[in-house]
Amino acid sequence: MPAPKGNNHNPRGRPPKSRALTTILEAALAKPITVERAGGATRQAGNRVLAALVVELVTTGSATLPGGKVLEAAPKDWIETVKWIYGHIDGPPKAELELSGALEMLKGYTTKDASPDTWDTTED
Protein backbone atom coordinates (compact mmCIF):
# COMPACT_ATOMS: atom_id res chain seq x y z
CA MET A 1 0.00 0.00 0.00
CA PRO A 2 1.52 3.38 -0.95
CA ALA A 3 2.22 5.95 1.74
CA PRO A 4 -0.35 8.72 2.17
CA LYS A 5 0.31 11.85 0.16
CA GLY A 6 2.88 14.04 1.88
CA ASN A 7 4.28 11.17 3.96
CA ASN A 8 6.90 9.25 2.06
CA HIS A 9 8.62 7.77 5.14
CA ASN A 10 11.75 9.82 4.47
CA PRO A 11 11.97 12.08 7.54
CA ARG A 12 15.25 13.69 6.45
CA GLY A 13 13.85 14.60 3.04
CA ARG A 14 15.67 14.52 -0.23
CA PRO A 15 19.44 14.84 0.12
CA PRO A 16 20.83 18.14 -1.18
CA LYS A 17 22.02 18.12 -4.76
CA SER A 18 25.74 17.82 -5.11
CA ARG A 19 27.60 20.46 -7.02
CA ALA A 20 29.25 18.01 -9.41
CA LEU A 21 31.48 20.46 -11.27
CA THR A 22 32.60 22.13 -8.05
CA THR A 23 33.44 18.74 -6.54
CA ILE A 24 35.40 17.69 -9.63
CA LEU A 25 37.33 20.97 -9.77
CA GLU A 26 38.15 20.86 -6.05
CA ALA A 27 39.50 17.31 -6.42
CA ALA A 28 41.54 18.20 -9.51
CA LEU A 29 43.00 21.35 -7.94
CA ALA A 30 43.93 19.51 -4.73
CA LYS A 31 46.29 17.20 -6.63
CA PRO A 32 49.96 18.21 -6.60
CA ILE A 33 51.51 19.36 -9.86
CA THR A 34 55.11 19.92 -10.85
CA VAL A 35 56.06 23.57 -11.20
CA GLU A 36 59.22 24.41 -13.14
CA ARG A 37 60.93 27.57 -11.91
CA ALA A 38 64.40 29.03 -12.35
CA GLY A 39 65.54 27.43 -9.09
CA GLY A 40 64.29 23.96 -10.09
CA ALA A 41 61.11 21.93 -10.06
CA THR A 42 58.79 21.73 -7.05
CA ARG A 43 55.50 19.92 -6.40
CA GLN A 44 52.62 22.05 -5.17
CA ALA A 45 48.86 21.62 -4.86
CA GLY A 46 47.08 22.93 -7.95
CA ASN A 47 44.88 25.29 -5.93
CA ARG A 48 47.97 26.98 -4.45
CA VAL A 49 49.54 27.32 -7.89
CA LEU A 50 46.32 28.82 -9.25
CA ALA A 51 46.08 31.30 -6.36
CA ALA A 52 49.72 32.33 -6.82
CA LEU A 53 49.15 32.86 -10.57
CA VAL A 54 46.10 35.05 -9.97
CA VAL A 55 47.99 37.17 -7.42
CA GLU A 56 50.99 37.43 -9.76
CA LEU A 57 48.71 38.53 -12.62
CA VAL A 58 47.04 41.35 -10.67
CA THR A 59 50.21 42.57 -8.98
CA THR A 60 52.52 42.54 -12.00
CA GLY A 61 50.23 42.46 -15.04
CA SER A 62 51.59 39.09 -16.16
CA ALA A 63 51.82 35.55 -14.89
CA THR A 64 54.29 32.77 -15.68
CA LEU A 65 52.48 29.45 -16.09
CA PRO A 66 54.02 26.23 -14.73
CA GLY A 67 55.26 25.28 -18.22
CA GLY A 68 57.13 28.57 -18.55
CA LYS A 69 54.70 30.41 -20.85
CA VAL A 70 54.11 34.03 -19.81
CA LEU A 71 50.60 35.50 -19.94
CA GLU A 72 50.31 39.26 -20.33
CA ALA A 73 47.06 40.80 -19.10
CA ALA A 74 45.38 43.44 -21.21
CA PRO A 75 43.98 46.32 -19.11
CA LYS A 76 40.41 45.03 -19.51
CA ASP A 77 41.45 41.51 -18.43
CA TRP A 78 43.40 42.90 -15.47
CA ILE A 79 40.34 44.88 -14.30
CA GLU A 80 38.06 41.84 -14.67
CA THR A 81 40.52 39.72 -12.67
CA VAL A 82 40.65 42.29 -9.88
CA LYS A 83 36.83 42.44 -9.80
CA TRP A 84 36.72 38.64 -9.67
CA ILE A 85 39.13 38.56 -6.72
CA TYR A 86 37.20 41.17 -4.76
CA GLY A 87 33.93 39.39 -5.55
CA HIS A 88 35.30 36.18 -4.06
CA ILE A 89 36.98 37.79 -1.06
CA ASP A 90 34.37 40.37 -0.05
CA GLY A 91 31.37 38.76 -1.77
CA PRO A 92 28.90 40.64 -3.91
CA PRO A 93 27.62 44.00 -2.65
CA LYS A 94 24.51 43.82 -0.53
CA ALA A 95 21.40 44.65 -2.52
CA GLU A 96 19.08 47.21 -1.02
CA LEU A 97 15.39 46.44 -1.25
CA GLU A 98 12.92 49.24 -1.92
CA LEU A 99 9.55 48.36 -0.39
CA SER A 100 7.59 51.60 -0.67
CA GLY A 101 5.75 50.49 -3.83
CA ALA A 102 5.02 47.05 -2.42
CA LEU A 103 3.65 48.56 0.78
CA GLU A 104 1.30 50.80 -1.19
CA MET A 105 -0.08 47.72 -2.95
CA LEU A 106 -0.97 46.26 0.45
CA LYS A 107 -2.81 49.39 1.61
CA GLY A 108 -6.11 48.42 3.22
CA TYR A 109 -5.11 44.83 3.92
CA THR A 110 -5.77 43.58 7.44
CA THR A 111 -5.51 40.14 8.94
CA LYS A 112 -9.18 40.40 9.99
CA ASP A 113 -10.39 40.83 6.41
CA ALA A 114 -7.97 39.08 4.10
CA SER A 115 -10.19 39.01 1.01
CA PRO A 116 -8.71 40.93 -1.96
CA ASP A 117 -12.28 41.93 -2.87
CA THR A 118 -12.40 44.23 0.15
CA TRP A 119 -9.02 45.92 -0.29
CA ASP A 120 -8.99 49.68 -0.70
CA THR A 121 -7.91 50.29 -4.29
CA THR A 122 -8.65 54.01 -4.43
CA GLU A 123 -5.83 56.35 -5.39
CA ASP A 124 -4.76 59.00 -2.84
C-alpha positions in Angstrom: 0.0 0.0 0.0 1.5 3.4 -1.0 2.2 5.9 1.7 -0.4 8.7 2.2 0.3 11.8 0.2 2.9 14.0 1.9 4.3 11.2 4.0 6.9 9.3 2.1 8.6 7.8 5.1 11.7 9.8 4.5 12.0 12.1 7.5 15.2 13.7 6.4 13.8 14.6 3.0 15.7 14.5 -0.2 19.4 14.8 0.1 20.8 18.1 -1.2 22.0 18.1 -4.8 25.7 17.8 -5.1 27.6 20.5 -7.0 29.3 18.0 -9.4 31.5 20.5 -11.3 32.6 22.1 -8.1 33.4 18.7 -6.5 35.4 17.7 -9.6 37.3 21.0 -9.8 38.1 20.9 -6.0 39.5 17.3 -6.4 41.5 18.2 -9.5 43.0 21.3 -7.9 43.9 19.5 -4.7 46.3 17.2 -6.6 50.0 18.2 -6.6 51.5 19.4 -9.9 55.1 19.9 -10.8 56.1 23.6 -11.2 59.2 24.4 -13.1 60.9 27.6 -11.9 64.4 29.0 -12.4 65.5 27.4 -9.1 64.3 24.0 -10.1 61.1 21.9 -10.1 58.8 21.7 -7.1 55.5 19.9 -6.4 52.6 22.0 -5.2 48.9 21.6 -4.9 47.1 22.9 -7.9 44.9 25.3 -5.9 48.0 27.0 -4.4 49.5 27.3 -7.9 46.3 28.8 -9.2 46.1 31.3 -6.4 49.7 32.3 -6.8 49.2 32.9 -10.6 46.1 35.1 -10.0 48.0 37.2 -7.4 51.0 37.4 -9.8 48.7 38.5 -12.6 47.0 41.3 -10.7 50.2 42.6 -9.0 52.5 42.5 -12.0 50.2 42.5 -15.0 51.6 39.1 -16.2 51.8 35.5 -14.9 54.3 32.8 -15.7 52.5 29.5 -16.1 54.0 26.2 -14.7 55.3 25.3 -18.2 57.1 28.6 -18.5 54.7 30.4 -20.8 54.1 34.0 -19.8 50.6 35.5 -19.9 50.3 39.3 -20.3 47.1 40.8 -19.1 45.4 43.4 -21.2 44.0 46.3 -19.1 40.4 45.0 -19.5 41.5 41.5 -18.4 43.4 42.9 -15.5 40.3 44.9 -14.3 38.1 41.8 -14.7 40.5 39.7 -12.7 40.7 42.3 -9.9 36.8 42.4 -9.8 36.7 38.6 -9.7 39.1 38.6 -6.7 37.2 41.2 -4.8 33.9 39.4 -5.6 35.3 36.2 -4.1 37.0 37.8 -1.1 34.4 40.4 -0.1 31.4 38.8 -1.8 28.9 40.6 -3.9 27.6 44.0 -2.7 24.5 43.8 -0.5 21.4 44.6 -2.5 19.1 47.2 -1.0 15.4 46.4 -1.2 12.9 49.2 -1.9 9.5 48.4 -0.4 7.6 51.6 -0.7 5.8 50.5 -3.8 5.0 47.1 -2.4 3.7 48.6 0.8 1.3 50.8 -1.2 -0.1 47.7 -2.9 -1.0 46.3 0.4 -2.8 49.4 1.6 -6.1 48.4 3.2 -5.1 44.8 3.9 -5.8 43.6 7.4 -5.5 40.1 8.9 -9.2 40.4 10.0 -10.4 40.8 6.4 -8.0 39.1 4.1 -10.2 39.0 1.0 -8.7 40.9 -2.0 -12.3 41.9 -2.9 -12.4 44.2 0.2 -9.0 45.9 -0.3 -9.0 49.7 -0.7 -7.9 50.3 -4.3 -8.6 54.0 -4.4 -5.8 56.3 -5.4 -4.8 59.0 -2.8 
